[in-house]
Amino acid sequence: MSLHSLTLGKLSRLAAPIILANLASPLLGLVDTAVIGHLGDATLLAALALATMIFNFIFWGFGFLRMGTTALVAQARGRSDLRAANDILGRSLLLAVALGGLLWLIQIPLQLLVFHLTGASEAVERSASTYYEIRIWGAPVHLMLLGVMGYLLGQQRTGQVLALQIFLNSSNIVLDLIFVVGLDYGVGGVAAGTVSAELITLIVAYRWLTAASRRDGEGLVIERLFNFVAIKKLIAVNRDIMIRTLSIIFAFAWFTDRGARLGDDYLAANLLLMQFVAFSAFFIDGFAIASESLMGEAHGRAKRSEVTAIIRSAFVAGLGVATLLTLCFVFIQAPTLNALTSNQTIVDLANDYALWMLLTPLISFAAYIYDGLFIGATKTRAMRNAMLVSLLIYLLAWFFTQNLYNHGLWLALMIYYVARAGSLAYHHNELYQFNQR
């Protein structure tokens, strides 16, 4: 069997649990919504939606803790350097604690800023503030979990990632029922349940990791964590990924804002279509994350042939999944849109722009795959620069297609995906440049 076939098989085996974990994440939001929704108070439901959105944006911006840890741990794995992998985890956890502590320190001005920008009613803001004031204290725990997930992915222990995600969701559901239904704590109960579930999951993960370290004889040594060169590299990698992530957040916030300016109906129709886009991202991103780990391992071993096989396999898998998703969406588009809303005007409007949604998996998959490959190779500076260039192209594309209204907005988004892939393709040869050990 060829190296390419072996790599494609390994990539698929690693991606499957990641995809399942990705799909499990939104289920928790549905449970939170259902628990609050059955209280019968629309204000509480709106407050939960607002508070959840705020923390999604805050924590998404710290996603570099997962990605940077995955890449560096995978490279250490490729060098068969378990000590270095454990040290990277330790530094990532210290960084998570520091960043979580920073969020504690700025929680009041941050709260004033985000609620000023949302413009919610006083009643909604009051309940959302209750959620915020509880959930913010769990910030270090949430960020530490990102580091733990990154470590497990870098070690290719994707089954444990799925197990932790299932444990987290199950714990959260039970605690939701206790705090909201049993104790009637409302939106604050959802926040308390989330913080408690994440803390319990972190304790479980810690026990797994320490048990594995004892078996391998390579525990954490505090003195080794404060290696200036290693810390500098970790910060540089994470800084570049953070800029990349903030650029993506801005791009999609811009899409939402411009759609809102076209009118409420267009905003609602785009929101429905973006559910398909987000769903497709769960699948394609599974292969992108798996390629992070494999590419990092190949770079740790400095194996050019492995890098070539991983690149080919990742793009073949990405194209295959994107094609299947597009075909699937063709058949489920109409019944899904009708299931999501009973407003026929919104459904009809969404159908008018559905072609863009159908094209999105095929147009976007290369950008996702390239992201995973560049993160795994820790070529994050090139990725950061490519993302900034892509963002500029996206804004220019929107500017020149404004007269096409919502079609122009979707066209600009497609151009953005192409620009992301194209700008990274420009730096393609850097994937073969191995880092100094």
C-alpha positions in Angstrom: 0.0 0.0 0.0 1.3 3.5 -0.9 2.3 6.1 1.6 -0.5 8.3 0.3 -3.1 5.6 0.9 -1.8 4.9 4.4 -1.8 8.6 5.2 -5.4 9.0 3.9 -6.5 6.2 6.1 -4.8 7.5 9.2 -6.2 11.0 8.5 -9.7 9.6 8.2 -9.4 7.6 11.5 -8.1 10.7 13.3 -10.8 13.0 11.8 -13.8 10.8 12.6 -13.8 11.4 16.4 -13.0 15.1 15.9 -16.1 15.5 13.6 -18.3 13.8 16.2 -16.9 16.1 18.9 -17.6 19.1 16.7 -21.1 17.9 16.1 -21.6 17.3 19.8 -20.8 20.9 20.7 -23.9 22.6 19.3 -26.1 20.1 21.1 -25.3 21.7 24.4 -26.5 25.1 23.1 -29.8 23.4 22.1 -30.2 22.0 25.6 -29.4 25.3 27.3 -32.0 27.0 25.0 -34.6 24.3 25.6 -34.2 24.5 29.4 -34.6 28.2 29.5 -37.2 28.2 26.7 -39.5 26.0 28.8 -39.5 28.6 31.5 -41.8 30.6 29.2 -40.0 34.0 29.5 -38.9 35.5 26.2 -36.6 37.9 28.0 -34.6 35.1 29.6 -34.3 33.3 26.2 -33.1 36.5 24.6 -30.6 37.1 27.5 -29.2 33.6 27.1 -28.8 34.1 23.3 -27.0 37.4 23.9 -24.7 36.1 26.7 -23.8 32.9 24.8 -22.9 35.0 21.7 -20.7 37.2 23.8 -18.7 34.3 25.3 -18.5 32.5 21.9 -16.7 35.6 20.5 -14.5 36.0 23.6 -13.4 32.4 23.8 -13.1 32.0 20.0 -10.5 34.7 20.1 -8.4 32.5 22.4 -8.7 29.4 20.1 -4.9 29.8 19.5 -4.4 27.9 22.8 -5.8 24.8 21.2 -4.2 25.2 17.8 -0.8 26.3 18.9 -0.6 23.5 21.5 -1.6 20.9 18.9 1.1 21.9 16.4 4.0 22.1 18.9 3.0 18.9 20.7 2.7 17.1 17.4 6.2 18.2 16.4 7.5 17.0 19.7 5.8 13.7 19.1 7.5 13.5 15.7 10.8 13.9 17.4 9.8 11.2 20.0 10.3 13.8 22.7 7.7 13.1 25.3 9.3 15.5 27.8 9.0 18.4 25.4 5.4 17.6 24.7 4.6 17.6 28.4 6.5 20.9 28.8 4.5 22.5 26.0 1.3 21.4 27.7 2.5 22.9 31.0 3.4 26.2 29.3 0.0 26.3 27.6 -1.8 25.8 30.9 0.2 28.5 32.5 -0.6 30.9 29.6 -4.3 29.9 29.9 -4.3 30.7 33.6 -2.6 34.1 33.0 -5.0 35.0 30.2 -8.0 33.9 32.3 -6.7 36.0 35.2 -6.4 38.9 32.8 -10.1 38.5 31.8 -10.9 38.5 35.6 -9.1 41.8 36.0 -10.8 43.5 33.0 -14.2 41.9 33.5 -16.0 45.1 34.5 -14.7 47.4 31.6 -15.2 44.4 29.2 -18.8 44.0 30.4 -19.5 47.7 30.0 -18.0 47.6 26.5 -19.8 44.5 25.1 -23.2 45.4 26.5 -22.8 49.0 25.2 -22.2 47.5 21.7 -25.2 45.1 21.8 -27.9 47.7 22.5 -30.2 45.1 24.2 -33.2 46.1 26.3 -32.7 46.8 30.0 -34.5 43.6 31.0 -32.5 41.4 28.6 -29.2 43.1 29.6 -29.9 42.6 33.3 -30.4 38.8 32.9 -27.5 38.5 30.4 -25.3 40.4 32.9 -26.1 37.8 35.5 -24.9 35.1 33.1 -21.8 37.1 32.3 -20.9 37.8 36.0 -20.9 34.0 36.7 -19.4 32.7 33.5 -16.4 35.0 33.5 -15.1 33.4 36.6 -14.7 30.1 34.7 -12.5 31.7 32.0 -9.2 30.2 33.2 -10.8 26.7 33.3 -12.3 27.1 29.8 -8.9 28.3 28.4 -7.1 25.5 30.2 -9.4 23.0 28.6 -8.4 24.4 25.2 -4.8 23.7 26.0 -5.7 20.1 27.2 -7.6 19.5 24.0 -4.7 20.8 21.9 -2.3 18.4 23.7 -4.5 15.4 23.1 -5.0 16.3 19.5 -1.2 16.8 19.1 -0.7 13.3 20.6 -3.4 12.0 18.1 -5.6 10.9 21.0 -8.7 12.0 19.3 -10.9 9.4 20.9 -10.1 11.0 24.3 -11.0 14.4 22.9 -14.4 12.9 21.9 -14.8 11.3 25.3 -14.1 14.5 27.1 -16.6 16.4 24.9 -19.3 13.9 25.6 -18.5 14.0 29.4 -18.6 17.8 29.3 -21.9 17.9 27.5 -23.5 15.2 29.8 -22.3 17.0 32.9 -23.6 20.3 31.7 -27.0 18.9 30.9 -27.4 17.3 34.3 -26.2 20.5 36.0 -28.6 22.6 33.8 -31.5 20.5 35.1 -30.3 20.9 38.7 -29.6 24.6 38.7 -32.4 25.8 36.3 -35.3 23.3 36.7 -34.5 22.1 40.3 -33.2 25.3 41.9 -34.9 27.9 39.6 -31.7 29.9 39.1 -32.7 31.0 35.6 -30.0 32.2 33.2 -27.6 32.3 36.0 -28.1 28.6 36.6 -27.1 27.9 33.0 -23.9 29.8 33.5 -23.2 28.1 36.8 -23.8 24.7 35.2 -21.4 25.5 32.4 -18.6 26.6 34.7 -19.1 23.6 37.0 -19.2 21.2 34.1 -16.0 22.6 32.7 -14.3 22.4 36.1 -15.3 18.8 36.5 -14.1 17.9 33.0 -10.8 19.6 33.6 -10.3 17.5 36.8 -11.1 14.3 34.8 -8.7 15.4 32.1 -6.0 16.1 34.7 -6.3 12.6 36.1 -6.0 11.1 32.7 -2.9 13.1 31.8 -1.2 12.5 35.1 -1.9 8.8 35.0 -0.4 8.7 31.5 2.7 10.7 32.6 3.3 8.3 35.5 3.2 5.4 33.1 5.6 7.1 30.7 7.8 8.4 33.5 7.7 11.9 32.2 5.9 14.2 34.5 5.9 18.0 34.6 8.9 19.7 36.1 8.2 23.4 37.0 11.8 24.5 36.4 11.7 23.3 32.8 8.6 25.3 32.0 10.4 28.6 32.3 12.5 28.1 29.2 12.8 31.6 27.6 13.3 30.3 24.1 10.4 27.9 24.3 8.1 30.5 25.8 9.1 33.0 23.1 8.2 30.4 20.4 4.9 29.5 22.0 3.9 33.2 22.3 5.0 33.9 18.7 2.9 31.0 17.3 -0.1 31.9 19.4 0.1 35.6 18.6 0.0 34.8 14.8 -2.9 32.4 15.2 -4.8 34.9 17.3 -4.5 37.6 14.7 -5.6 35.1 12.1 -8.6 34.1 14.3 -9.6 37.7 15.0 -9.5 38.4 11.2 -12.0 35.5 10.6 -14.2 36.8 13.4 -14.2 40.3 11.8 -15.0 38.9 8.4 -18.1 37.0 9.5 -19.2 39.8 11.8 -18.9 42.1 8.7 -21.1 39.6 6.7 -23.7 39.6 9.4 -23.7 43.4 9.8 -24.0 44.1 6.1 -26.8 41.6 5.8 -28.6 43.3 8.7 -28.3 46.6 6.9 -30.2 45.1 3.9 -33.2 44.5 6.2 -34.4 42.0 8.8 -35.7 39.5 6.2 -32.2 39.3 4.6 -30.6 39.0 8.0 -32.9 36.1 8.9 -32.5 34.4 5.5 -28.7 34.6 5.7 -28.8 33.3 9.2 -30.7 30.2 8.0 -28.2 29.6 5.2 -25.2 30.1 7.5 -26.5 27.1 9.5 -25.6 24.9 6.5 -22.2 26.6 6.2 -21.5 26.0 9.9 -22.6 22.4 9.6 -20.2 21.8 6.6 -17.4 23.4 8.6 -17.7 20.8 11.3 -16.9 18.1 8.8 -14.2 19.8 6.8 -12.6 21.2 9.9 -12.3 17.6 11.3 -9.9 16.8 8.5 -8.1 20.1 8.9 -7.5 19.5 12.6 -6.4 16.0 11.9 -3.9 17.3 9.3 -2.5 19.7 11.9 -1.5 16.7 14.0 -0.1 14.7 11.1 1.8 17.7 9.6 3.3 18.6 13.0 4.5 15.0 13.4 6.0 15.0 10.0 7.8 18.3 10.7 9.1 16.9 13.9 10.6 14.0 12.0 11.6 16.3 9.1 10.2 13.9 6.5 9.6 15.5 3.2 7.9 12.5 1.7 5.4 12.4 4.7 4.7 16.1 4.2 3.8 15.5 0.5 1.5 12.5 1.4 -0.2 14.5 4.1 -0.9 17.5 1.8 -2.3 15.2 -0.9 -4.4 13.2 1.5 -5.8 16.3 3.2 -6.9 17.9 0.0 -8.4 14.6 -1.4 -10.3 14.1 1.8 -11.4 17.7 1.9 -12.7 17.7 -1.6 -14.5 14.4 -1.1 -16.3 15.6 2.0 -17.1 19.0 0.4 -18.7 17.2 -2.6 -20.8 14.9 -0.4 -21.9 17.8 1.7 -23.0 19.8 -1.4 -24.9 16.8 -2.8 -26.5 16.3 0.6 -27.6 19.9 0.9 -29.3 19.7 -2.5 -31.7 17.1 -1.1 -32.2 18.5 2.4 -32.2 22.2 1.7 -36.0 22.6 1.3 -37.2 20.4 4.2 -34.5 21.8 6.5 -35.4 25.5 5.8 -39.0 24.8 6.5 -38.1 23.0 9.7 -36.0 26.0 10.9 -38.8 28.5 10.5 -42.5 28.7 9.7 -42.1 32.1 8.1 -42.6 31.3 4.4 -41.4 34.8 3.3 -38.0 34.0 5.0 -37.9 30.5 3.5 -38.6 31.9 0.0 -35.9 34.5 0.4 -33.4 31.9 1.6 -34.1 29.8 -1.4 -33.3 32.7 -3.7 -29.8 32.7 -2.3 -29.4 29.0 -1.6 -27.0 28.4 -4.6 -24.3 30.3 -2.7 -24.8 28.0 0.3 -24.5 24.9 -2.0 -21.3 26.2 -3.4 -19.7 27.1 -0.1 -18.3 23.6 0.8 -16.6 23.2 -2.6 -15.2 26.8 -2.5 -14.2 26.9 1.2 -12.6 23.5 1.8 -9.2 24.4 0.5 -9.0 27.4 2.9 -9.8 25.1 5.9 -7.3 22.4 4.8 -4.5 24.9 4.2 -5.1 26.4 7.6 -4.6 23.0 9.2 -1.4 22.3 7.3 0.2 25.7 8.0 -0.7 25.5 11.7 0.7 22.0 12.0 3.9 23.1 10.3 3.9 26.2 12.6 4.2 28.5 9.6 1.9 30.8 11.4 3.6 34.0 10.3 2.8 33.2 6.6 -0.7 32.2 7.6 -1.2 35.5 9.5 0.0 37.6 6.6 -2.1 35.6 4.1 -5.2 36.1 6.3 -4.7 39.9 6.5 -4.3 40.0 2.7 -7.4 37.9 2.3 -9.4 40.2 4.6 -8.4 43.2 2.5 -9.5 41.4 -0.7 -12.8 40.5 0.9 -13.6 44.1 1.9 -12.6 45.3 -1.5 -14.8 42.6 -3.1 -17.7 43.7 -1.0 -17.1 47.4 -1.9 -17.2 46.6 -5.7 -20.3 44.3 -5.5 -22.5 46.4 -3.2 -24.8 47.1 -6.1 -25.7 43.4 -6.2 -27.0 43.7 -2.7 -27.3 40.3 -1.0 -25.9 38.4 -4.0 -22.9 40.7 -3.8 -22.4 40.0 -0.1 -22.4 36.2 -0.8 -20.1 36.7 -3.8 -17.6 38.7 -1.6 -17.7 35.8 0.9 -16.8 33.3 -1.8 -14.0 35.5 -3.0 -12.8 35.7 0.6 -12.6 31.9 0.8 -10.7 31.8 -2.6 -8.4 34.5 -1.4 -7.6 32.6 1.8 -6.7 29.5 -0.1 -4.9 31.4 -2.9 -2.8 33.5 -0.5 -1.7 30.4 1.5 -1.0 28.5 -1.8 1.5 31.4 -2.5 3.4 30.3 0.6 3.0 26.5 -0.2 6.7 25.8 -0.4 7.1 26.9 3.2 5.3 23.7 4.3 8.6 21.9 3.3 10.8 24.2 5.4 11.5 22.4 8.6 12.1 24.3 11.8 15.3 24.2 13.8 15.0 21.7 16.7 
